[in-house]
């Protein structure tokens, strides 16, 4: 493909409009800013919100990393990376440390992010109250009045039914003690990383036409009752079958031949880095011997 | 009655439509029932003024379309009034016209001072959430964040309205109409509201269930001393429950007084017709 398209695919007017919405979102942490979601060369629901954010903020000096459920090599992540590279010429990477923009679906990387990085999260349903209130007009009013009984009620129902809060992902958070926000379907394990994050976190919902943000060093707390704390997914006693890490988010897998359950790092680039690190230690050990 | 009224309503008006020169000035002459023939504006509630005293039940009767339910919706802030004032003695010393308050404050009043039971349970309950969740919703809205406390209070309330605890986690959609109505009552009572609004609570229920719901309301009033406004088009219900009654027609109060007085000695032609049409 020849690099004749507009820089970052969209025309300047579109990018400006998205950047204006983004600035507003940063100014009002957790507030969902409507924007005119553009047609993208991928289908809505496949990360168009994240892609538009990435394309509107990316510059020639940036380095992009795209992950999909923790993986750098999945089809969706690879295609988004290729598209951005073809239309901007920017470098792409799988190393979290090297990236300046990290577009992600459903994970925040294991490696701690820095002030120089921006995390862009893809969001399917930006409205945390949608399940209890189908009307957009009403949910806007509820946010305006800081009336979040609906979000609490959903958690209360889960406790009544299952004896604990049962949000497997997308556990609602309070941002800056003001807005209740859907953190996108990241596991509860990652909710904690949003609090006081060094990196700017931008969230984009292309289908629902909303942009919202968590600026760096903002207080983000998960909703929890006095007598039922929010519990992070626990992997106690389990480890990654490849790199043997224990303090990371693990995927549960089943060996189809032996039917044995095993675990593997969800963040593939972190897993690889850990393995390489071990390899080095072994090589150094051999060299010294 | 030397007590200060717990709820004092002055000239509550709710109109649908812009109004015109004809109907804005001389209502009595201009209106056809409650509608202005010139501009089509409907005056659902027309200058309603009344008081509710602590611990009493005020009955409201009238034919359908007389503005009973609209009045209740205005009092529960589901509908915005066109004009008028209301003072609640336990809110800011009864000095503030609550109709002028911000929607945030109205929500606070709703969640702490008022309880509402709608004629149609669909309006008052979330049919897909558990009964205990429905009751807890009001407590959550009033700021409670303790699951055990809310669960225990819900259990007490459900017992009070004779719903078996074993079914507390069932959704109201799995309940009969009478049970749904009782869950609504339990929900309305959850925050110990001093004022309870009941809109046609027994309409559409069979006689035995009607009797038990009425019994329940009477017990609640006697035990908890809650003030209530009970809307019904059924005079038997009003006779059983209400200390005082007001009669509405075409958006106006045409007669009010002690219930016995109104039923035994109706003054207004419409009330007479209403009382004598009792089978």
HADDOCK unambig.tbl for C-alpha pairs under 7 A between the chains (distance, minus, plus):
assign (segid A and resid 145 and name CA) (segid B and resid 104 and name CA) 5.59 0.50 0.50
assign (segid A and resid 149 and name CA) (segid B and resid 137 and name CA) 6.60 0.50 0.50
assign (segid A and resid 149 and name CA) (segid B and resid 140 and name CA) 5.77 0.50 0.50
assign (segid A and resid 149 and name CA) (segid B and resid 141 and name CA) 5.10 0.50 0.50
assign (segid A and resid 153 and name CA) (segid B and resid 133 and name CA) 6.74 0.50 0.50
assign (segid A and resid 153 and name CA) (segid B and resid 137 and name CA) 6.03 0.50 0.50
assign (segid A and resid 156 and name CA) (segid B and resid 133 and name CA) 6.77 0.50 0.50
assign (segid A and resid 157 and name CA) (segid B and resid 133 and name CA) 5.90 0.50 0.50
assign (segid A and resid 225 and name CA) (segid B and resid 145 and name CA) 5.17 0.50 0.50
assign (segid A and resid 225 and name CA) (segid B and resid 146 and name CA) 5.80 0.50 0.50
assign (segid A and resid 225 and name CA) (segid B and resid 147 and name CA) 6.65 0.50 0.50
assign (segid A and resid 226 and name CA) (segid B and resid 145 and name CA) 5.85 0.50 0.50
assign (segid A and resid 226 and name CA) (segid B and resid 146 and name CA) 5.26 0.50 0.50
assign (segid A and resid 227 and name CA) (segid B and resid 146 and name CA) 5.93 0.50 0.50
assign (segid A and resid 227 and name CA) (segid B and resid 147 and name CA) 6.44 0.50 0.50
